[in-house]
Amino acid sequence: AGFIKSPLSQKRLTQDSVELYCEAIGNPIPEIQWWFEGNDPNETYAQLWDGARQDRVKINATYNLHSTSTISIANLTSDDSGTYECRASNDPDRNHLSKSPKVKWIRSQANIFVIERPDIKTQATSADGRLMLSCNVTRADAAIEGHKWMQGDKVLLEDKEPSTFTNYTIEGKKEEHSGIYECVYKTIPEIKGAQFSVSLAVFFFFFLAYKKSEHGNEGDTGVLTCKNPSFPPVVTWNWYFFFFFLSTVPIINGFFFFFMKSSGNKTELRILKLNIEEDTGDYHCNGTNSIGSGGAVVNLRVRSRLAALWPFLGIVAEVLVLVTIIFIYEKRRKPDEVLD
């Protein structure tokens, strides 16, 4: 038995991709082949191979207990419309070339319709501190049942209007809204417009030190953190230490007790075995993306391990002084002042 698990009829836009999945069960384990027949009346079935159609066709198959095969076609064109057939057989003579054996193939089919991608005009305008993104479909072959505005996988706005025009307005601080935006038309299949890139340079005043001042005890590990909401994200992070007579000294990852860990828009500097004399001071984090660079300053204060004992010792000293005063006062009082 063999069958295609994917939907048996699918609509796709040009430049999209499609994937079909086939599974066959038998003993011995059957072989799976993929065949294609176009919509041209004179066209006959032709076998598809991995790497066909200028390497746009990819076929992956596994044979373990039963057979599974997946065919994917990238960058679809109108010529990819047609019937795709999954064939499975475990006949020993199924691939014999010198004779025509009576081989029985189990077949399962799926129809793919590739529709010409409509033209979408996009525009971004800025006014009064707001950024307006708009999309307009000049030609839509399918009925429009609404729109969506996306930022990555997040849906920002959704409606059920049939209009060919849709827009989205970005308000507020630009550093809070940088990223990739996309308009989506609710049709069958969905039409996605060109992506808008709202970029943000790595300016100094957009840097956020997790804490502008950090404290650590001598001998412990100190952690300094900087993050930045820029888009494109920060590519390179660097840390520097301020000296009194030198401007800045770069910190090398893994050198002495310094270790840096950076990922995207966040970086951490870990200082092992804090020293009250050598490690106290200002540290500068600097990030760079494709648009610019900038940084922030974090102050580190290292306390002595005995620092936590000083309040306790102060209380003990006060108690001792108070007890001493009471003792001296009691000793010097006259006998007749003693209460009955």
VOPAGU-2260 file (C-alpha; in pm, 1 decimal, decimal comma):
REM VOPAGU-2260
SITE   aa  ch    i         X         Y         Z
SITE  ALA   A    0       0,0       0,0       0,0
SITE  GLY   A    1     122,1     351,2     -75,3
SITE  PHE   A    2     -25,2     698,5     -40,2
SITE  ILE   A    3      57,8    1069,3     -40,0
SITE  LYS   A    4       0,3    1229,0     299,3
SITE  SER   A    5      10,5    1589,2     172,3
SITE  PRO   A    6    -308,1    1766,5      48,0
SITE  LEU   A    7    -405,9    1617,5    -288,7
SITE  SER   A    8    -475,8    1959,4    -442,4
SITE  GLN   A    9    -268,7    2266,6    -365,4
SITE  LYS   A   10    -241,4    2619,8    -500,8
SITE  ARG   A   11      90,1    2799,5    -494,2
SITE  LEU   A   12     228,9    3128,9    -619,8
SITE  THR   A   13     524,8    3156,7    -851,6
SITE  GLN   A   14     854,8    3181,9    -658,9
SITE  ASP   A   15     699,2    2987,1    -367,8
SITE  SER   A   16     788,6    2626,1    -282,5
SITE  VAL   A   17     587,1    2308,5    -236,2
SITE  GLU   A   18     652,1    1980,3     -54,8
SITE  LEU   A   19     480,0    1640,9     -95,0
SITE  TYR   A   20     519,6    1342,4     135,8
SITE  CYS   A   21     463,4     979,0      36,6
SITE  GLU   A   22     464,6     662,9     244,7
SITE  ALA   A   23     451,4     297,6     133,9
SITE  ILE   A   24     423,0     -24,2     335,2
SITE  GLY   A   25     512,4    -371,7     208,6
SITE  ASN   A   26     731,5    -678,3     242,3
SITE  PRO   A   27     995,7    -661,2     104,1
SITE  ILE   A   28    1027,5    -287,9     160,6
SITE  PRO   A   29     906,2    -115,5    -158,2
SITE  GLU   A   30    1091,3     145,5    -361,1
SITE  ILE   A   31     929,7     489,0    -407,9
SITE  GLN   A   32     955,7     691,2    -729,0
SITE  TRP   A   33     818,2    1033,1    -821,8
SITE  TRP   A   34     662,4    1107,6   -1162,8
SITE  PHE   A   35     514,7    1421,7   -1317,0
SITE  GLU   A   36     262,5    1497,9   -1590,8
SITE  GLY   A   37     210,6    1860,0   -1701,6
SITE  ASN   A   38    -115,7    2023,8   -1801,4
SITE  ASP   A   39     -26,4    2013,5   -2171,0
SITE  PRO   A   40    -253,0    1751,7   -2338,5
SITE  ASN   A   41      43,7    1612,5   -2532,6
SITE  GLU   A   42     264,0    1579,7   -2224,8
SITE  THR   A   43     316,7    1232,4   -2075,2
SITE  TYR   A   44     448,0    1120,0   -1737,6
SITE  ALA   A   45     820,2    1165,7   -1677,8
SITE  GLN   A   46    1019,1    1051,1   -1377,9
SITE  LEU   A   47    1160,7    1314,3   -1143,9
SITE  TRP   A   48    1507,7    1286,4    -995,0
SITE  ASP   A   49    1689,0    1463,3    -715,5
SITE  GLY   A   50    1846,7    1775,4    -867,7
SITE  ALA   A   51    1605,3    1798,8   -1161,1
SITE  ARG   A   52    1475,6    2129,5   -1301,5
SITE  GLN   A   53    1803,8    2310,0   -1252,7
SITE  ASP   A   54    1843,6    2169,9    -899,8
SITE  ARG   A   55    1505,9    2303,8    -786,6
SITE  VAL   A   56    1380,5    1949,2    -714,3
SITE  LYS   A   57    1496,0    1777,7    -395,8
SITE  ILE   A   58    1399,8    1418,9    -311,0
SITE  ASN   A   59    1474,0    1256,8      24,2
SITE  ALA   A   60    1385,1     893,2      90,1
SITE  THR   A   61    1428,3     655,7     384,1
SITE  TYR   A   62    1380,8     278,1     382,0
SITE  ASN   A   63    1344,9     143,2     734,4
SITE  LEU   A   64    1059,5     -96,5     822,3
SITE  HIS   A   65     856,0      95,0     562,4
SITE  SER   A   66     932,4     346,1     286,0
SITE  THR   A   67     896,0     722,9     309,5
SITE  SER   A   68     987,3     985,1      53,0
SITE  THR   A   69     958,1    1363,4      34,0
SITE  ILE   A   70     978,8    1575,3    -279,2
SITE  SER   A   71    1021,8    1951,1    -255,6
SITE  ILE   A   72    1027,4    2200,8    -542,3
SITE  ALA   A   73    1167,4    2549,5    -487,1
SITE  ASN   A   74    1113,9    2874,6    -678,6
SITE  LEU   A   75     799,3    2748,6    -854,2
SITE  THR   A   76     713,5    2852,5   -1208,8
SITE  SER   A   77     394,0    2807,3   -1411,1
SITE  ASP   A   78     557,0    2505,6   -1581,9
SITE  ASP   A   79     554,6    2324,6   -1245,4
SITE  SER   A   80     172,5    2303,3   -1254,6
SITE  GLY   A   81      47,4    1951,0   -1308,5
SITE  THR   A   82      -2,2    1609,6   -1152,1
SITE  TYR   A   83     264,5    1463,8    -925,3
SITE  GLU   A   84     251,2    1089,4    -878,4
SITE  CYS   A   85     410,0     876,2    -609,8
SITE  ARG   A   86     476,2     519,4    -727,5
SITE  ALA   A   87     574,2     232,1    -498,2
SITE  SER   A   88     673,1    -124,7    -587,1
SITE  ASN   A   89     874,0    -412,9    -439,0
SITE  ASP   A   90     877,8    -627,6    -757,2
SITE  PRO   A   91    1238,7    -748,3    -812,1
SITE  ASP   A   92    1210,0    -666,6   -1186,3
SITE  ARG   A   93    1064,7    -318,3   -1140,3
SITE  ASN   A   94    1373,5    -145,2   -1285,0
SITE  HIS   A   95    1467,8    -406,1   -1547,3
SITE  LEU   A   96    1570,0    -236,2   -1873,2
SITE  SER   A   97    1598,5    -531,2   -2117,9
SITE  LYS   A   98    1243,7    -664,2   -2084,0
SITE  SER   A   99     899,1    -542,4   -1994,2
SITE  PRO   A  100     796,8    -732,5   -1683,1
SITE  LYS   A  101     443,5    -718,9   -1551,3
SITE  VAL   A  102     531,0    -493,4   -1263,8
SITE  LYS   A  103     250,6    -366,9   -1044,4
SITE  TRP   A  104     305,1     -13,3    -910,7
SITE  ILE   A  105      91,7     136,8    -636,3
SITE  ARG   A  106      12,7     496,6    -732,2
SITE  SER   A  107    -102,4     807,0    -546,3
SITE  GLN   A  108    -146,2    1151,5    -700,6
SITE  ALA   A  109    -153,3    1520,0    -604,5
SITE  ASN   A  110    -237,2    1818,2    -826,4
SITE  ILE   A  111     -35,0    2140,0    -798,5
SITE  PHE   A  112    -163,9    2465,5    -946,8
SITE  VAL   A  113      95,5    2743,2    -973,6
SITE  ILE   A  114     -58,9    3091,0   -1001,8
SITE  GLU   A  115     129,8    3393,6   -1126,0
SITE  ARG   A  116     240,2    3606,8    -831,2
SITE  PRO   A  117      59,5    3944,7    -831,0
SITE  ASP   A  118     251,5    4270,2    -828,6
SITE  ILE   A  119     248,1    4446,7    -488,1
SITE  LYS   A  120     364,5    4804,0    -457,9
SITE  THR   A  121     505,8    4896,1    -119,0
SITE  GLN   A  122     582,0    5234,4      32,6
SITE  ALA   A  123     718,8    5368,9     362,0
SITE  THR   A  124     660,9    5733,5     460,0
SITE  SER   A  125     765,5    5918,2     774,0
SITE  ALA   A  126     587,0    6222,3     922,3
SITE  ASP   A  127     533,1    6371,6    1269,1
SITE  GLY   A  128     744,8    6102,3    1434,0
SITE  ARG   A  129     536,0    5824,5    1278,2
SITE  LEU   A  130     631,2    5569,5    1013,2
SITE  MET   A  131     354,5    5449,8     778,2
SITE  LEU   A  132     399,0    5125,5     584,0
SITE  SER   A  133     159,3    5053,2     296,7
SITE  CYS   A  134      95,4    4777,4      40,6
SITE  ASN   A  135    -119,1    4790,7    -272,7
SITE  VAL   A  136    -197,3    4494,0    -500,5
SITE  THR   A  137    -222,8    4603,9    -860,8
SITE  ARG   A  138    -364,3    4269,4    -976,2
SITE  ALA   A  139    -519,7    3993,4    -765,4
SITE  ASP   A  140    -656,4    3677,9    -930,0
SITE  ALA   A  141    -802,9    3545,1    -603,7
SITE  ALA   A  142   -1062,0    3709,3    -377,4
SITE  ILE   A  143    -915,1    3912,3     -90,8
SITE  GLU   A  144   -1074,2    3823,4     244,3
SITE  GLY   A  145    -863,5    4046,6     468,6
SITE  HIS   A  146    -511,1    4151,9     561,0
SITE  LYS   A  147    -242,7    4085,0     823,9
SITE  TRP   A  148      63,5    4284,6     924,0
SITE  MET   A  149     343,7    4072,8    1065,4
SITE  GLN   A  150     667,2    4140,7    1249,6
SITE  GLY   A  151     846,9    3810,4    1228,8
SITE  ASP   A  152     595,3    3552,0    1357,3
SITE  LYS   A  153     395,8    3811,6    1553,6
SITE  VAL   A  154      62,7    3937,4    1415,2
SITE  LEU   A  155      46,5    4315,4    1466,8
SITE  LEU   A  156    -279,4    4397,1    1288,0
SITE  GLU   A  157    -553,6    4188,3    1126,0
SITE  ASP   A  158    -874,7    4279,1     943,1
SITE  LYS   A  159   -1137,2    4134,2     705,0
SITE  GLU   A  160   -1144,3    4417,4     450,7
SITE  PRO   A  161   -1149,7    4313,7      79,4
SITE  SER   A  162    -947,5    4619,6     -25,6
SITE  THR   A  163    -635,7    4589,9    -237,5
SITE  PHE   A  164    -473,5    4859,4     -19,5
SITE  THR   A  165    -358,7    4812,0     340,1
SITE  ASN   A  166    -134,6    5010,8     571,9
SITE  TYR   A  167      21,1    4996,9     917,7
SITE  THR   A  168     151,4    5287,8    1127,6
SITE  ILE   A  169     446,9    5264,1    1365,0
SITE  GLU   A  170     437,1    5514,1    1651,2
SITE  GLY   A  171     663,9    5572,0    1950,0
SITE  LYS   A  172    1034,4    5528,6    1994,4
SITE  LYS   A  173    1197,3    5386,2    1688,1
SITE  GLU   A  174    1437,2    5173,2    1893,0
SITE  GLU   A  175    1138,5    4979,6    2027,9
SITE  HIS   A  176    1004,7    4893,8    1681,1
SITE  SER   A  177    1307,7    4802,4    1470,3
SITE  GLY   A  178    1280,2    4478,4    1275,4
SITE  ILE   A  179    1127,4    4316,3     964,5
SITE  TYR   A  180     764,7    4400,7     877,4
SITE  GLU   A  181     550,2    4226,5     616,9
SITE  CYS   A  182     198,4    4268,1     475,8
SITE  VAL   A  183      -5,2    3953,6     404,7
SITE  TYR   A  184    -321,9    3933,6     190,5
SITE  LYS   A  185    -573,3    3667,7     297,3
SITE  THR   A  186    -625,6    3487,8     -31,4
SITE  ILE   A  187    -591,7    3127,4    -145,0
SITE  PRO   A  188    -298,3    3095,6    -143,2
SITE  GLU   A  189    -186,2    3382,9      83,5
SITE  ILE   A  190      -6,7    3670,5     -86,6
SITE  LYS   A  191     289,6    3817,6      98,5
SITE  GLY   A  192     422,4    4159,3      11,1
SITE  ALA   A  193     779,6    4277,7      10,2
SITE  GLN   A  194     941,5    4300,0     351,8
SITE  PHE   A  195    1002,8    4634,6     521,4
SITE  SER   A  196    1327,4    4667,4     715,0
SITE  VAL   A  197    1301,8    4923,8     994,2
SITE  SER   A  198    1667,7    4967,5    1082,0
SITE  LEU   A  199    1826,1    5121,8    1387,7
SITE  ALA   A  200    2188,4    5223,3    1416,9
SITE  VAL   A  201    2384,0    5131,9    1728,0
SITE  PHE   A  202    2384,4    5479,0    1882,1
SITE  PHE   A  203    2520,8    5540,5    2229,5
SITE  PHE   A  204    2193,1    5663,3    2376,5
SITE  PHE   A  205    2014,0    5349,7    2260,1
SITE  PHE   A  206    2246,0    5130,9    2463,1
SITE  LEU   A  207    2106,9    4990,3    2783,8
SITE  ALA   A  208    2339,2    4875,5    3056,3
SITE  TYR   A  209    2152,1    4613,1    3255,6
SITE  LYS   A  210    2274,2    4802,4    3562,1
SITE  LYS   A  211    2472,5    5124,4    3543,3
SITE  SER   A  212    2654,2    5018,7    3859,7
SITE  GLU   A  213    2744,0    4668,8    3976,3
SITE  HIS   A  214    2875,3    4551,1    4314,5
SITE  GLY   A  215    3077,4    4243,8    4390,7
SITE  ASN   A  216    3265,7    4092,6    4682,8
SITE  GLU   A  217    3637,1    4037,7    4666,4
SITE  GLY   A  218    3716,3    3686,3    4544,5
SITE  ASP   A  219    3373,1    3633,6    4385,9
SITE  THR   A  220    3275,3    3651,0    4015,6
SITE  GLY   A  221    3149,7    3983,5    3880,8
SITE  VAL   A  222    2901,3    3994,9    3589,9
SITE  LEU   A  223    2853,8    4310,1    3378,1
SITE  THR   A  224    2575,8    4315,8    3114,4
SITE  CYS   A  225    2490,9    4539,6    2817,5
SITE  LYS   A  226    2209,3    4503,7    2563,8
SITE  ASN   A  227    2093,2    4695,4    2258,9
SITE  PRO   A  228    1763,8    4685,7    2061,4
SITE  SER   A  229    1922,2    4779,7    1728,1
SITE  PHE   A  230    1828,2    4628,7    1393,4
SITE  PRO   A  231    2015,9    4480,4    1217,4
SITE  PRO   A  232    2141,8    4314,2    1535,9
SITE  VAL   A  233    2485,7    4379,7    1677,0
SITE  VAL   A  234    2752,0    4179,6    1494,0
SITE  THR   A  235    3061,9    4260,0    1701,5
SITE  TRP   A  236    3088,0    4326,1    2076,5
SITE  ASN   A  237    3395,2    4461,0    2256,8
SITE  TRP   A  238    3472,6    4552,1    2618,4
SITE  TYR   A  239    3719,1    4814,6    2742,5
SITE  PHE   A  240    3847,2    4918,3    3084,4
SITE  PHE   A  241    3906,0    5282,5    3180,6
SITE  PHE   A  242    4235,8    5375,6    3345,3
SITE  PHE   A  243    4322,2    5707,3    3509,7
SITE  PHE   A  244    4601,8    5802,1    3275,4
SITE  LEU   A  245    4509,0    5587,0    2976,2
SITE  SER   A  246    4186,1    5639,6    2784,1
SITE  THR   A  247    4067,2    5279,8    2739,8
SITE  VAL   A  248    4234,3    4941,2    2737,0
SITE  PRO   A  249    4069,5    4660,8    2532,8
SITE  ILE   A  250    3976,4    4346,6    2723,7
SITE  ILE   A  251    4074,8    4018,8    2555,9
SITE  ASN   A  252    3836,6    3727,3    2601,6
SITE  GLY   A  253    3997,2    3455,4    2814,5
SITE  PHE   A  254    4290,7    3675,8    2915,0
SITE  PHE   A  255    4365,9    3656,0    3288,5
SITE  PHE   A  256    4023,6    3642,0    3458,6
SITE  PHE   A  257    3810,5    3807,6    3186,2
SITE  PHE   A  258    3553,5    3608,1    2989,0
SITE  MET   A  259    3303,0    3752,9    2738,6
SITE  LYS   A  260    2979,9    3590,1    2622,4
SITE  SER   A  261    2788,2    3766,0    2343,8
SITE  SER   A  262    2477,2    3663,5    2149,3
SITE  GLY   A  263    2284,2    3897,2    1922,0
SITE  ASN   A  264    2193,3    4218,3    2101,8
SITE  LYS   A  265    2328,3    4115,6    2444,4
SITE  THR   A  266    2676,9    4077,1    2589,0
SITE  GLU   A  267    2814,9    3974,2    2928,3
SITE  LEU   A  268    3157,2    4027,2    3081,3
SITE  ARG   A  269    3252,4    3790,1    3363,9
SITE  ILE   A  270    3544,7    3875,1    3591,9
SITE  LEU   A  271    3668,1    3585,2    3803,1
SITE  LYS   A  272    3821,0    3630,7    4148,5
SITE  LEU   A  273    3747,4    4000,0    4186,3
SITE  ASN   A  274    4032,5    4210,1    4320,9
SITE  ILE   A  275    3940,6    4523,0    4516,1
SITE  GLU   A  276    4239,0    4720,4    4385,3
SITE  GLU   A  277    4270,0    4600,5    4025,8
SITE  ASP   A  278    3909,8    4542,9    3913,4
SITE  THR   A  279    3726,3    4841,9    4060,8
SITE  GLY   A  280    3642,1    5103,7    3797,5
SITE  ASP   A  281    3445,6    5183,6    3481,5
SITE  TYR   A  282    3394,5    4930,6    3203,5
SITE  HIS   A  283    3284,3    5026,5    2851,1
SITE  CYS   A  284    3080,6    4792,7    2626,6
SITE  ASN   A  285    3083,2    4868,9    2254,6
SITE  GLY   A  286    2869,6    4712,7    1979,5
SITE  THR   A  287    2877,2    4743,2    1601,5
SITE  ASN   A  288    2625,2    4651,9    1331,2
SITE  SER   A  289    2613,1    4726,8     957,6
SITE  ILE   A  290    2482,7    5081,2    1021,4
SITE  GLY   A  291    2693,9    5215,3    1308,5
SITE  SER   A  292    2842,2    5157,7    1651,0
SITE  GLY   A  293    2809,3    5283,4    2008,2
SITE  GLY   A  294    2835,0    5181,1    2369,2
SITE  ALA   A  295    2763,1    5235,5    2736,5
SITE  VAL   A  296    2955,8    5249,4    3065,1
SITE  VAL   A  297    2908,6    5019,9    3365,2
SITE  ASN   A  298    3075,0    5102,4    3697,7
SITE  LEU   A  299    3203,8    4812,1    3906,4
SITE  ARG   A  300    3261,9    4844,1    4280,0
SITE  VAL   A  301    3445,5    4567,5    4461,3
SITE  ARG   A  302    3389,3    4532,0    4834,6
SITE  SER   A  303    3610,0    4361,9    5088,1
SITE  ARG   A  304    3487,4    4025,9    5215,0
SITE  LEU   A  305    3477,9    4179,7    5563,3
SITE  ALA   A  306    3252,4    4459,2    5444,9
SITE  ALA   A  307    2940,6    4266,2    5540,7
SITE  LEU   A  308    3077,7    4223,1    5894,9
SITE  TRP   A  309    3121,6    4594,8    5963,6
SITE  PRO   A  310    2754,5    4663,0    6048,3
SITE  PHE   A  311    2750,5    4362,8    6281,9
SITE  LEU   A  312    3077,2    4465,8    6446,8
SITE  GLY   A  313    2938,4    4818,7    6488,2
SITE  ILE   A  314    2630,4    4685,3    6668,5
SITE  VAL   A  315    2847,7    4464,7    6892,8
SITE  ALA   A  316    3068,3    4765,6    6975,3
SITE  GLU   A  317    2764,9    4978,3    7065,6
SITE  VAL   A  318    2633,3    4704,9    7294,8
SITE  LEU   A  319    2972,1    4669,8    7465,5
SITE  VAL   A  320    2996,6    5046,9    7521,7
SITE  LEU   A  321    2642,4    5057,6    7663,4
SITE  VAL   A  322    2706,6    4762,6    7898,2
SITE  THR   A  323    3033,7    4922,9    8014,9
SITE  ILE   A  324    2859,5    5252,1    8094,5
SITE  ILE   A  325    2585,5    5075,5    8290,6
SITE  PHE   A  326    2844,7    4870,3    8481,6
SITE  ILE   A  327    3051,8    5177,6    8577,5
SITE  TYR   A  328    2739,7    5368,1    8680,6
SITE  GLU   A  329    2623,3    5082,1    8904,7
SITE  LYS   A  330    2965,2    5056,2    9067,0
SITE  ARG   A  331    2979,6    5424,0    9154,7
SITE  ARG   A  332    2632,3    5455,6    9302,0
SITE  LYS   A  333    2614,2    5512,6    9681,2
SITE  PRO   A  334    2469,1    5236,1    9904,0
SITE  ASP   A  335    2180,4    5454,6   10026,3
SITE  GLU   A  336    2069,2    5501,2    9667,9
SITE  VAL   A  337    1996,2    5131,9    9641,9
SITE  LEU   A  338    1622,8    5074,3    9613,5
SITE  ASP   A  339    1434,8    4862,6    9868,9
